[in-house]
Each structure stands twice: as structure tokens, then as C-alpha cells.
Amino acid sequence: MLEHNEHSRKRKYGWVNQWAKMTGERAKIDAKVNNTYIVYATKDGLVKEFPNGEIKPYTEERQGKSNEI
């Protein structure tokens, strides 16, 4: 049986945490330059974050699109 302790929670490759953080920061910069928003998951669900710092719940907007193929 596997034991879970503080040591087992560390990632095998420590650079992955830094890479993920930098990727998120880059997405925010790109959104600001292109005047768009980013979408990410929180404990309450998906949210949209706008360049001005406004955060709104993400709802899928399917205007004129159909699920049919």
C-alpha cells in the first residue's frame, strides 16, 4: 500500500510548477495586448478574467452554432 506524506506530494520534475505559473502570466499579457480575456478553473467553476481585472463566471455562449454534424 502506498503511503502519502509531504515528500510524496512533490512533483517529479520541479520545473513544471514554474513553467505553469509562467504560462498563466503570459496568457494574461497576451489577453491585455489583444483586448481579450482568459478562461481558467477555480474551485467554483470556470471564470473569465478581463484585462481590467474584472472576473465573471464563464458561461458557454453558442450563438448560431449547432451540435449537429
C-alpha positions in Angstrom: 0.0 0.0 0.0 1.3 3.4 -0.9 1.8 5.9 1.9 1.1 9.6 1.2 3.2 12.1 3.0 4.6 15.5 2.4 7.5 14.1 0.3 5.2 12.1 -2.0 3.3 15.3 -2.9 6.3 16.9 -4.6 6.4 16.7 -8.4 8.9 14.5 -10.0 10.0 17.4 -12.1 10.1 20.6 -10.0 10.3 22.9 -13.0 6.7 22.1 -14.0 5.3 24.4 -11.3 7.4 27.3 -12.5 6.5 26.6 -16.1 2.8 26.5 -15.4 3.0 29.8 -13.5 4.9 31.5 -16.3 2.3 30.2 -18.9 -0.5 31.8 -16.9 1.3 35.1 -16.7 2.0 35.0 -20.4 -1.7 34.3 -21.1 -2.7 37.4 -19.1 -0.2 39.6 -21.0 -1.5 38.3 -24.4 -5.1 38.9 -23.3 -4.2 42.5 -22.4 -2.4 43.2 -25.7 -5.2 41.7 -27.7 -8.0 43.1 -25.5 -9.5 39.7 -24.9 -10.0 37.6 -21.8 -8.5 34.3 -20.3 -10.6 31.4 -19.0 -9.4 29.3 -16.1 -10.8 26.9 -13.5 -11.4 27.8 -9.9 -13.0 25.8 -7.1 -16.3 27.4 -8.0 -16.0 26.5 -11.8 -14.8 28.3 -14.9 -14.3 32.0 -14.9 -13.3 34.7 -17.4 -10.7 37.3 -16.4 -10.6 40.5 -18.4 -7.5 42.8 -18.8 -9.1 45.4 -16.4 -9.1 42.7 -13.6 -12.9 42.1 -13.8 -13.7 38.4 -13.2 -17.0 36.9 -14.4 -18.4 33.3 -14.3 -17.8 31.6 -17.7 -21.0 30.5 -19.5 -20.7 28.8 -22.8 -22.2 31.1 -25.5 -23.1 29.2 -28.6 -24.7 31.8 -30.9 -25.8 30.3 -34.2 -23.9 27.1 -33.6 -25.4 23.6 -33.6 -24.3 20.3 -32.0 -25.3 18.6 -35.2 -22.7 17.4 -37.7 
